[in-house]
Amino acid sequence: MIEQPAYTGFGFSDEEWGLLVGLPQAVLTAASAAESDGTKRTMAENAAGLETISAGRESASPLVAAVAGEVVSRVGDPEAGAELPVITPAEPQAMIDDVLARAGQAATLLAAKVDEGQAGAYKHWLVEIAEQVVSAAASGGLLGLGGDVVSDSERRFRDRLSQVLND
């Protein structure tokens, strides 16, 4: 007997599943790119985001748990020492706009395919990933001291994501 991919149990096509699985890491990268922080702070943001993605495997939502499991299987488990590479997009605003557009597509997809509880859990998880990333390292300041925990541009991204997702 051939084992069916996890997404078929939720009624998603391969392309739709790809959208849902790609978004958590894209949200992490966009949240990090919202403020140019330097390599050390970006690494801290990546670690916080990957931890939040990984924690999704323990979600009460089967959808979030399945997506999180798929992401961790692709990028590595932070509990096993996996780290994400520091990605600095050439055009951060274009990347942020793309992620927000894909988040809107995911919200529409979820409304059509799963119950409100599953959709809400997934959308809330994405906003939580952004929240953990933007609050992981202070921006600004001098020699790593001072600065804002969450900059205006980071707050704007997180709030826009929440608005797009209606979370």
C-alpha positions, 0 to 999 in steps of 0.5 A: 500500500502506498502511503499518502502525503500528509496534506491529502488528509487535509484536502490540500493539493501539492501546490496548496501544501507548498504554500502553507509549508513555505510560509512559516520560514518566509514569515521568519525571513521577512520579519527579520528583514523588516529591520537591518540588524547585522549578522549577530542579531539576525542569527538570534532572530532566526533561532527564535523563529526556528524555535517557534516553528519547531514548537508548532509540532506540539500544537493541538492543531493537527494542521499546525503540527503537520506543517511544523513537522514538514518544515523542521524535516526540511530545514532541521531541528533546532533541538538537534543544533540546526541553524538557519543561514542568515538570508539578507534579501536584496530588496527587503520591502519587495520580499516583505510584500511578497510574503504578505501577499502569500499570507493573504492567499493562505488565509483565503485557502484556509477559509475554503478548505479547513474549519475555522479552528484549524485556520485560526490556529495556523494564522495565529502561529504565523503571527507568533513566529513574526512576534518571536523574531521581531522581539528576539534582538534589540535594534539600534543602540550602540555596541549592542546596548540600548535600542528598541526591542521592536523597531517601528518597521518590525512592528509594522510588518507584524501588524500588517501580517496580523491584519492580512491574516485577520488574526 
